[in-house]
Amino acid sequence: MKFKDKVIWITGAASGIGEALAYKSVEYGGNLILSDIDEPGLAKVVSDCESSGARVLNLPFDLSSRESVEKAVPHALKHFGRVDVLINNGGISQRSLTWETPLEVDYKIMNINYYGAVVLTKALLPTMMEQGGGYIAVTSSITGKFGFPLRSAYAASKHATQGFFETLGIELAGKNISVTIAMPGRVQTKISIHALTKDGTAHGKMDPGQASGIPADIAAKKYLDAIYKRKSEVLIGGKELMMVHIRRFLPSLFYRLARKIKPE
């Protein structure tokens, strides 16, 4: 019961890692605020968590809208009075070549993946500081550490996420608020199915690499355990995580390998 009676707010909770985080948070004794733009999917996860005995606030909103995000915070605080753990997990991926991707898609991905997390964190942080502590987490990606074909906007949003939350964690030192950046690799979720293509529509199919990734429940456990231990970063995945280390220590080898990847 690592988070017994703690209030845990999870965005992107209707599916994938977010859904798995919700179920694991219940196991760890938490009460939940669950958010997503997918209201039917979110309602199912909320119902499942309530059936397991958790207190849950169903709080859907649109991460791409600053107004929508900021309006959600007073509702969350009114319901529970506090938020102990904020997990900025909501996001969207991409499957399109850089020169074929219109700026509208770049803006949408950046608004959801980067600005959505920044707006929510900034809106909640003053209250978390007043209450004397807490945990803030964000779902980045291993592509927050390196570029990857068909993911220029996605990788850019995750690089920005890394920079912002790494800085925030350093600035919060001594204030009893820890910041954890989770960097998943291949996890069995629908992220590739919902990824945006060059015309802004959904990719509509599962990538082979995604299908062979680790189960979402295992990813969620590693994620929550890292938050509990107040780790600054956690890599989550399988052998693909080696690319992070190759990029750092053997950059020439990384570029040779990356250039051999055939865009699908």
BELCORMO-V724253 format. One record per residue. N is the residue number from 0. RES is the residue in one letter. PSI is psi in whole degrees, 0 to 359 (NA if undefined). Layout:
{{N RES PSI} {N RES PSI}}
//
This chain:
{{0 M 59} {1 K 332} {2 F 39} {3 K 123} {4 D 8} {5 K 148} {6 V 118} {7 I 122} {8 W 121} {9 I 123} {10 T 160} {11 G 37} {12 A 359} {13 A 345} {14 S 175} {15 G 220} {16 I 322} {17 G 316} {18 E 315} {19 A 323} {20 L 321} {21 A 312} {22 Y 318} {23 K 326} {24 S 324} {25 V 316} {26 E 326} {27 Y 6} {28 G 11} {29 G 157} {30 N 146} {31 L 146} {32 I 118} {33 L 131} {34 S 148} {35 D 162} {36 I 340} {37 D 89} {38 E 317} {39 P 316} {40 G 320} {41 L 318} {42 A 323} {43 K 316} {44 V 319} {45 V 313} {46 S 317} {47 D 319} {48 C 320} {49 E 324} {50 S 336} {51 S 2} {52 G 4} {53 A 152} {54 R 128} {55 V 134} {56 L 122} {57 N 110} {58 L 78} {59 P 147} {60 F 172} {61 D 113} {62 L 337} {63 S 354} {64 S 114} {65 R 317} {66 E 317} {67 S 317} {68 V 311} {69 E 327} {70 K 335} {71 A 330} {72 V 311} {73 P 325} {74 H 316} {75 A 315} {76 L 325} {77 K 323} {78 H 312} {79 F 343} {80 G 344} {81 R 162} {82 V 121} {83 D 326} {84 V 121} {85 L 121} {86 I 103} {87 N 88} {88 N 340} {89 G 141} {90 G 175} {91 I 147} {92 S 192} {93 Q 147} {94 R 78} {95 S 148} {96 L 147} {97 T 311} {98 W 350} {99 E 358} {100 T 116} {101 P 155} {102 L 331} {103 E 323} {104 V 318} {105 D 313} {106 Y 317} {107 K 314} {108 I 317} {109 M 320} {110 N 319} {111 I 307} {112 N 322} {113 Y 297} {114 Y 326} {115 G 314} {116 A 322} {117 V 314} {118 V 314} {119 L 317} {120 T 314} {121 K 327} {122 A 328} {123 L 334} {124 L 316} {125 P 319} {126 T 320} {127 M 324} {128 M 321} {129 E 325} {130 Q 354} {131 G 9} {132 G 174} {133 G 188} {134 Y 136} {135 I 132} {136 A 157} {137 V 140} {138 T 107} {139 S 228} {140 S 161} {141 I 338} {142 T 1} {143 G 350} {144 K 341} {145 F 159} {146 G 160} {147 F 141} {148 P 142} {149 L 11} {150 R 37} {151 S 311} {152 A 320} {153 Y 311} {154 A 320} {155 A 317} {156 S 325} {157 K 326} {158 H 317} {159 A 318} {160 T 315} {161 Q 312} {162 G 316} {163 F 309} {164 F 334} {165 E 316} {166 T 315} {167 L 316} {168 G 321} {169 I 317} {170 E 332} {171 L 1} {172 A 130} {173 G 359} {174 K 9} {175 N 25} {176 I 117} {177 S 154} {178 V 126} {179 T 128} {180 I 116} {181 A 134} {182 M 86} {183 P 149} {184 G 244} {185 R 115} {186 V 142} {187 Q 86} {188 T 182} {189 K 19} {190 I 324} {191 S 330} {192 I 320} {193 H 356} {194 A 146} {195 L 136} {196 T 185} {197 K 336} {198 D 10} {199 G 0} {200 T 168} {201 A 143} {202 H 318} {203 G 7} {204 K 157} {205 M 129} {206 D 142} {207 P 319} {208 G 321} {209 Q 317} {210 A 333} {211 S 7} {212 G 181} {213 I 153} {214 P 149} {215 A 328} {216 D 327} {217 I 318} {218 A 317} {219 A 319} {220 K 314} {221 K 321} {222 Y 306} {223 L 323} {224 D 323} {225 A 320} {226 I 313} {227 Y 321} {228 K 1} {229 R 41} {230 K 143} {231 S 324} {232 E 152} {233 V 128} {234 L 135} {235 I 120} {236 G 208} {237 G 222} {238 K 340} {239 E 342} {240 L 341} {241 M 333} {242 M 331} {243 V 316} {244 H 323} {245 I 316} {246 R 322} {247 R 314} {248 F 337} {249 L 66} {250 P 324} {251 S 319} {252 L 320} {253 F 312} {254 Y 325} {255 R 317} {256 L 315} {257 A 324} {258 R 345} {259 K 350} {260 I 127} {261 K 117} {262 P 137} {263 E NA}}
//
